[in-house]
């Protein structure tokens, strides 16, 4: 039996890895898409490759994007990653238009594969407040995508963007990952790892990950230096 194809955005972090697992559980043949955009936490590229193999992705592509395209972000420029905890403001780790660009590449690959499904692990409960993780953004992009592609205009496909983690908090994502059999030691979440790849334990992403494991009552296998 032929499986339906899906393009799955995969950073190698907790959320995107769990999202890929959901797509595999739901019977999709997954085409994983990762981006090298000069991020300081480039170790996540290795994590993405490990997770893609773990969930037997049909193909895993890594797309190189010039980091200068993203402007000033603590993830791409010589700016300190904040370690003071979550705030109500959009943090400096926000990368301008990142998900818009990533989804555009996913949309193009999906049309080439003649598939109608894209998975992205965005979450709008326990997250850093990035505007391109909100449900209204995903809904708007999905509408645009079906106006922007030949397949959509001709009615051959109706692109659907799946966000299975959107209504889960971090503990819920950890529990779901465990149910899917995800080996959490393969993943990486830290924005500011050291040269040995150890997570800082203090950036927003580390704090959210640790909070999720603690509330889920499960052990996080990552090594933290703080």
Steps between C-alpha positions, in 0.01 A plus 500: 500500500633843402527744788396862468799730483559787739771763531603537864699797628768360730741706708611214723335655805243346730194642322592433137626150585174413674309647207690274258409206720133596481515509120658153492244368750221635282622304201689757296816445301703788637735731315693689765618855432767672708662843460858611551465877539818571692336437835740503795349170619609316185521182704126473435580402139661181629199441725264539204696241302483256792125547546433468126678165502324393820156554347607359163433811294477426129743786436667767710607824334704778657454838332769767539377859542728802527472614864512864391149452363365489855628824651589547866415200713690349790491171308675635191699808611759583764235576762485331840225243546285619793517280809268687736183302442188549290348845464183640344699657217604332176859398583815585306525131405211563260627450143312732260255317271665163572191283490365690199820418310515142625139432408555651156776248431279223637215613277724492193636153581149370572379617159798330335421179688133533405401478864245701693629485857754698701576441868648769724553475876385848599355547845316799644478408870847435648710694249713813471232725353610492137225647277550237228403219738143623547200311353383810311834515318479134398142544379598804295799323346293195408247722324777682315669174400188375326489823300871499417560158346409360162373183667270706720368722221433201274325320785733198487591532868380687805801568721442438871742617769484269801586639845441204734678667793323836480277445803747307716717641774861382526412222744237376256755501220745302712232245584400471135862455396536222756184330369645513150820335621718804424853464633533843662878467518509546121345847523648839579327815627761745631558835327849540648680166536869485588774352280426154640134537401376523858179698546528824699192426709407868527379625161127512426509176303685312776266637766191391307644156431598442863160623616332254264695199622455597865123543465473178299688312773757368254880524496661723241805311366682814383809620683476859626801702605293712740 
